[in-house]
């Protein structure tokens, strides 16, 4: 039998071996990690604060050192992943409270309680506004005349466009908002449109959405859209980079207007001044709730740590930093001042009317109605089928293109061009609904071989789009290539001159390029995309589907 001393020694050794698993070593503290998934709109504010918080090694009431891992993510994307169980954060801080009822409804279909209980505290505030160039706002009567969605609808449907106000050189009215199935600001935009069409500020119902007046109103507003998108920040960047010829106005957050005007006033932007319109029919707050999730993976210890982080973020120094970045502090004791002022294009006394968040069923109804009235797309997909696309590459290209096609509506137009030594039109530009099954069958049989006529393919497709695409539709091209151009007659300078003709401004066709594989000429593909106001992506067989899905959000 073991002696008493031997037994004690064994116990001590077992305890020592368990220390690493428990987060302990002699002379150190236990660590509790909390994960925060937050709307990327507040990244500039939150990221350095989290770094400072971690450096301070704050502790829970039980003495555990708190470590925060914070990840920016789209609000709707995060909600769907949390409900699916593929994302398990301690805290979810979306851009606004708008999507919480939808997330709770989806969660309750699988669990007994809500995912987000009660009304979570807010971190910072920023109203959703229509950002518009100051000269255009003044032509519409700003700042003396209250403006809103009705003015947007009237301008969007005017045959004369800005010519009706004496400025024909400004062309048509061009509006941008993000995709409401993926982005908070886009969802807010279409719900606000529905409220305006119904003439309400509260109590929007499914019956309201069946009204011809609401449908017609949303159709009028959406007719002015140049394209949709997944990111509010992307719209802000494009608008402030490319100017009034690209976008007349966009649905943004107030803090983005402040950020742009701060750059302009500091001499870092040569663009025209931009101002925020707070729709007279009402708008929503982007209120950045801090929701400690009511989920089985959140422990009591993590909840205590998350409460400590919340207290830190709501402390006055952190709230003052938010004000410097153009947010309104959640701490109402902090007076609003610069840069929240007229000099920076905003009005701190607005919004005068805040809309009521509808129930989950009504939000889903608005999204469904938007899909019926949204602007159709004409899209040309160009697929590199040169010899280097053999094996896994061509298989991934086929599969992802098939999935992309199924994301398009029947009324959307589609053309597919295969390029290698030759350019082969797999299907001409025409409505997808009447040929969907035939197109899917043809794409399933695509094979590879030959050289790469990238420039010729883009040039030809762009001419097709200009000649046959509907100017009343969103017009876009997707180019996937895994190598350098090796056989084109058209040279790059000529191609860039052709596609850079932005006389139509934001309504001109956009090109989205996908650099597929290590040999792809990323610099060339970037130039082609950016010449049209599009975007270049890096891809491989593993993430190609995700790239196509993101591009689809522009439509």
N, C-alpha and C positions, 0 to 999 in steps of 0.2 A: 504493500500500500504506500501511496505517496505521503511523505511527511507533511505536517501542517505548513512548514516554510515553503516546500515545493509547490503545494497547492496555491499558496498566496502569490508565489512568483508567477505561476501560470496565469492567474487572474490579472496580475499587473501587465504581463505581456499582451494578453488579449485586449485589455483596455487601451494600451499604447497603439496596437495595430488598428484599433477602431477610430483613433483620432483623425486621420486624414479623411475618412469617409464622412465624419461629422463636421468637418471644416475646422477642426482644432489642431493646433500644435502648441506645445508649452510656450507661454509668453505671447501667444497671438489670440485674436478674437474670432469668434464664429462669424461667417459671412452669410448674408441672405441676399439673393439676387432677385430683382424684380425687372420685368420686361415691360416697356411702354411702347405701344404702337400709336403713332400720332400723325395727324394730317400734316403733310409736308409744307403747308403754307406758313407754319410757325417755326420752321427749321432754324432760321437765322437767329431766332430768339431762344429756342429751347436747347439747341445743341451745345452752345458754350455754357449754359447754366447747368446742364447735366454733367459736363466735364468738371465744373467747379464743385458741384455737389459731391461727386465721387472723390475728388481730391480732398474734400473736408473730412471724409471717413465718418460720416454721421452714423448714429446707432439707433436701433430700435429700443423700446423700453426694457427689453430683456438683454440688451447689451450686444446684439449682433450688428456688425458693420454692414451698412447697406451699400450694395452695388447696383447701379441702374444701367440697363442696356436699353437704349432708345432707338427706334427704327422708324423713319418716315415712310408712310404708305398712304395711298388713296383711301379716302374714308369708306367708300362703298366696297372697294376691293377687300379692305381689311375686315369689314363686317361680314361679308360672305365667307371669307376664310375662317373667321372665328366660329361662325355658326356651323360650318362644315367640320370643324375640329382640326383643320390643318394648320391653324395658327392659334397659339394658346398664351396670349399675353396676360400680365397681371392687370395692366391698365390699358384702356382704349380711349384715345382722345381724338375723335374725328373733328373735322373742320366745323361742324355744326351739329345741333341736336336733331336736325330734321330727319335723319335716317334711323334714329334710335327706335321709333315705333316699328319700323320695318324689321330691324334686327331682332327686336323683342318678339314680334309675331312669328318670325322664322324659328327663333330659339324655343318658343313655347310649343311648337309642333313636335319637339323632341324631348323637352324637359318640363318640369312642373312649374318652375318660376321664371321670371324675366331674367334676361341676361344683364340688363342695366336696371337696377332697382331705384325707383324714385326719380328725383330731379338732380342729377349730378352737379357739383359745383363747376363754375366756369373759370377758365384760366385767363383768357384775354377775349376781347370783342372786336368785331369788324363787320359793319353792315355790308351786304351784297349790293353793289351799285352797277349802273351802266356807265362805264368809262368812255368818254367821248372827247374828241379834240375840241379845245376851247372855241376856236372860230366857228365850228359847226354848231356847238351848243348855243353860241350867241345868236346865230342865224335862226335857231328854233325858238328864241325868246329867253334863254337863260341869261342872267339869274332871276329876272323879274317874274317870268312865267313858270309855274310849276309844270314839269315835264314828266312823261311816263310812257308806259307801254302803248297807250293809244296813239301817241305821237310817233312812236317807232312803227306801228302797224300802218299808219297813214303814209309815212315816208317810204316804207318798204314797198307799198303797192302803187305808188305814184309813177305813172309812165315817164314823167319828166325827171324823176329822181331829184337831185339837188338843184336841177334847173328850175324847178317850181319856186325856189327861193332866190333865184337870180344867180346861181353858181353852177352852170352846166359843166364847167371844167372839173367839178368834183365827181361827176359821173353818178352812178347809182349809190344808194345807201347800202353799206356792207356791214353786217353784224356778225359777231362771233360769240358762241358760248360752247362750253364743253358738252360731252355726251352725257345725257342724264342717267344712263344706265351704269355709268362708271365714275362720274364725278359729282361731288357735292354742289358746286356752283351751277353746273348744267341742270341738275335736278331742281335746284331752287329757281332757276330761270323759267323752266317750263311750268312749275307749279304757280309761280307769280303770273305767268301768262294766262293760265287757266282762271285764276282768281280775277284778273283784270277783265277777261272775257265774260265772266259770270257777274261782274259788277259787285263783288263781295270782298270783304276783308277777313271774314270768319265763316266757319260752317260750310266749307266747300264739300259737296256731296257727289256721289257717283251719278246721281240724276243730273246734276249740273253739267257733268262731262258729256252727257248724251245730248246736250243742247246744241242745235245748229250754230247758235251765236258763238259759243265757246270754241267749237271746232273751227269755224270760219276765222275767228280772231287769231287763234294759234297758227292757222295756216298762213295768214297774212304776215305775222311776225317772222315765222320760220322761212318764208320765201326770200328773206334778205340775208340768210346765213351763207357765208362763204365756205365754211366747213365746220365740223365739230372737232372733238379732240378729247384726250384723256386727262389733260393737265391744265389747270387755270393759269399756272405760271408760264406754260408754253404759249398760251394766247397773249399774255402780257408781254413776253419777250418778242413775239412776232409783231405785235401791234407797235411797240415802242421802237423796234429796230427798223421795220419796213415803212412805217408812217401811214398817213391818211389814204394813200392810194390802195393800200392793202386792206385796211380795216377802218371804217368810220367810227365804230364803237364796239365794245366787247363787255360781256358780263364778267366783272372781276370783283375782288374784295377791295374795300376802301384802302387798306394798308398798301396795296400794290400801286394805287394811284399816288399815294404819299411817297412811296419809294421812288417812283419815276420822277416826280416833281422835285424830289430832293436831289436826284442826279442832275436834272436839268438846271436847277438853280446853282448847283456846284460847278457847272460847266462841263459835266461828264456826258451830257446828251445834247445834241443839236436839234432835237425834235420840237414840234410845236407844243405849247402847254396843253395839258389834258386835265379835265375836270370830272368830278363824280356827279352823276344824276341819281337822285334818290327817288325812284318811281312814285309819282303822286298816288298811284293805286295801292302802294304798299310794297314792302320788301321783307326780307328775313335777316336776322342776325347770323353771322358766322361767329358762334359763341364758344367754340372750342371747349366742350364739356370734358371733364376729367372723370371718367367712369372706371372705378375699381370693379372689375367684373365679378358678377355673382355666378362663378363657374367652378366646377369641382376641382380644377387644377390650381386654384388660388388658395393658398394656405393662410391661416390666421397670422402667421409671422410675416408673410408677404403683404397682407392687408395693412398691418401696422407700419411696415416700411413704406408702403404707397401713401399712407396718410402723412407720414413725415415729409415725403417728397412734395406732396400737395402743399403743406404748410410753407415749405421753403419757396415754392414757385409763387405763392400768393403774398409773400413778404414784400414790403414796400420797395426795396432796392430792385428786386426782379420785376416788379410791376412798372417801375419807372423806366426800366430798360425797354419793356414792351412799348411804352409810349414813345420812346425815342425812335423806334422802328415803325411807327405809324399805326400800332394797335391801340385800341382803347382799353385801359386797364380794367380788370374785373373788380378791383378795389375802387368803389365809387367815391371814396374819400379823397382820391387823387384828382385834382382839377385837370381838365383837359386844356392843353395849350399846344404850342408849336411842337411838332410839325402838323398837328391836327388843326389846320386853319386854312383860310381862303387862299393864302399865298401858295399853299401846297395843293390847291384844287379841291378841297373838301370842306364840308360844313358840319361842325361838331354838334349843331342843334338838330340835325337830321339823324335818322329818319323820323318823320312825324307819324307815319302809320306802319305798324309792324303786323304782318300777316300771321294768322294762327296756323300752327303745324297741323296738317290734316291727319286723320287716322291712316294706318298702314294700307287699308284697302283702297282708300282714295289716292294715296301716293302711287300705288301700283296702277290704278286706273289712269292717272295722268301720264305715267310712262307709256302705257299701252296706247293712249290717244296720240301722244307725240310720235310714236312709231308709224301711225297712220298718216300724220300730216307733215312729217319731217321732209326735208328736201331730198329728192332722189339723187343717186350718184351715177355717173358714167365713169367706169374704171377700165383701164387697159392694163393687163398684167403681162409683163415681158419676162420670160423664163429662159435663162442661159442653159442650153442643152448641149454644150460643147463636150468634147471627150473627157475633160477633167472632172465632169460631173458624174462619173460612173460610180457604181456601188451604192454605199449608204447615202451619198449626197443626192442622187437623183430620186431615190426612194423617199427621202425626207422632203424633197421639193414637191414631189407629186402629192404626198399625203397632206402636207400643210396647205397647198393650193386648193385641194379638195375641201378642206375644212374652211378655208377663207371663202370659197364660193358659197358654202352653206350659210355663211353669215350675212350674205346679201339678200335683199328683198327681191321678189319677182319683178317689181317695176324698175329695178336698177338695171342699167345697161352694162354689158360686159364684153370685152374683147380680149383674146389671149393670143400673144405672138411668141413663138419659139424661135430662138436665134442661135446659130452656130455658123457653119459656112453659108447657109441660106437663112432667109427669114420666112417662116411658115406661119400664116394666120390660122390658128386652130379653130377660132370662131370669130366672126366679125362683130363690130360694136352694134348690139341690139339688145332689147329687153331680155333679161335672164329667164323670166318665168316660162316663156314659150319654148325654151331650149335647155332647161336646167339639166335634165337627165342625159341628154346627148352630150353636153359639155362635160359632165362628170365622167361619162364613159370615155371620152376622148382624152381627158387629162390622165385617167388611170393607165392609158397605154403609151404615155410619153417615154421615149428612149433617147439616149445621149450619143454624141459623136461629132467630131469636126472641130473647127476653130471658133473664135469668139468675135462676132461682129456687133459689139456692144453699141458703138456710136451710131451705126446705121439703124439698129433696132430702135433706139430711143428717138432718133430723128424721124423715122417713118411713123412711129406710134404717135409722136407729138403732132405731126401733120394730120394723121387720122383723127385725133381728138379735136383739133381745131376745126376740121372740116365737117366731121360727123357727130361730134359730141353736142349735147343740148346745152346752150349757154345758161338756161334756166336751172340746170342741174349742177351739183358739185361735180367737178371734173378732176380726175386723179389718175396717175400712172404709178404702177409698182414695178420696179426693176430689180431682179435678182441675178447677180453674177458672181462667179467664183474665180475670175481671173482678169487679166489685162486684155484690152482690145488688141486683136492680132490681125484682123482682116477687113476693117471697114474702109469704105471710100470716103465717107464724111470724117473730117478731122475734129478734134475736140474744140478748138476755138470757134469753128463754124457752128458746132452743135450748141455751145454755150450762148453764142449770140442769138441763135434761134429761140431757145427756150427761155432766155432772159428778157424777152419782149413782154414786159409787164404793163402794156398799155391798158389792159383790163384790170390791173391791180389785183386785189385779192380774189377776184373771180376767175383769174387765169388758171389753167390746169396746174395742179401740184404734182410733183414727182417725189415718190418715196423710194429710196434705194436701199438694198440689202446686200452688204458685203458678206459673201458666203465662203468661209474658208480662209486659210492663211495667205493664199496667193491673190486674193481679190485686191484690186486697186482702190483702196479706201479713199484716198485723196481725190481721185477722179469722181468716184461715186458721191462723195460729199459735195463737190463742186456742182454736180448735176442736180442734186436735191436742193441745195441752198439757193441755186439760181432761180428756182421757182417758188421759194417759200416752203418747200417740203422738208423732209428730215431723212438723215442717213442712219442706218442701223448696222451693227455688227452682229453676225449670226453664225451658228453652226447647226448641225443636224438636231442637236438637243433642244435648242431654244427657238427654232424657226417658227414653230406653231405660235409661240408667244408673240413673236414679232408681227406675224400676220394679224393676230388678234388685236394688237395695239393699233396697227394701221387701220383696222376696220372701225375703230372708235372715231376716226375722222369723218366717217360717213354716217 
